[in-house]
Amino acid sequence: MRVISRKIFREFSEEHTDAKEALYAWYRVASKATWQNLLDVQQIYPKAEAVGNFTVFNIKGNRYRLIVDLVYVSQRIYVKYVLTHAEYDKDEWKNDPYF
């Protein structure tokens, strides 16, 4: 799958340096994947879940949340947000127009 865009990873990792390795490990796996549906994703990431139109991944032992828009037909992953668990719980990301 094509992951768009890693810029969010770089920006988040500047402030949360402990997330960098985990985010790029996820990137390496996702960019080689050919997922067709959420069940395919969950074979590798069992705790990944669909929330609205997005897919949410736990990063670094659930310390961070990666929120993406997975478009299986075009094999693209649009990285929407990387949040701390506390930021995720505020639900402000759900105001995204694509949610």
QUIUR-V572928 format. One record per pair of residues at least 12 apart in sequence whose C-alpha atoms are under 8 Angstrom apart, sorted by the first residue. I is the first residue (numbers start at 1). GAP is how many residues later the second one is. D is the distance in whole Angstrom. If there is no record, write none. Layout:
# QUIUR-V572928
<<I	GAP	D> <I	GAP	D>>
This chain:
# QUIUR-V572928
<<1	29	6> <1	30	5> <1	31	6> <1	32	6> <1	33	6> <1	34	7> <1	74	5> <1	75	5> <1	76	7> <2	28	8> <2	29	6> <2	73	6> <2	74	5> <2	75	6> <3	24	7> <3	27	7> <3	28	6> <3	73	6> <3	74	5> <3	75	6> <3	76	7> <4	72	7> <4	73	6> <4	74	5> <4	75	6> <5	73	7> <5	74	6> <6	73	8> <8	71	7> <8	72	8> <8	73	7> <8	74	7> <9	14	7> <9	15	8> <9	73	7> <12	70	7> <19	40	8> <19	41	7> <19	45	8> <22	37	6> <22	38	6> <23	36	7> <34	41	7> <35	37	7> <35	40	8> <36	36	5> <36	37	7> <37	35	7> <38	12	8> <45	12	8> <52	47	5> <53	16	7> <53	45	7> <53	46	5> <54	13	6> <54	14	6> <54	15	5> <54	16	7> <54	45	7> <55	12	6> <55	13	5> <55	14	6> <55	15	7> <56	12	7> <62	23	7> <63	21	6> <63	22	6> <64	18	7> <64	19	6> <64	20	4> <64	21	5> <65	16	8> <65	17	6> <65	18	5> <65	19	6> <65	20	6> <65	23	7> <66	13	8> <66	14	8> <66	15	6> <66	16	5> <66	17	7> <67	12	6> <67	13	6> <67	14	5> <67	15	6> <68	12	5> <68	13	7> <81	12	8>>
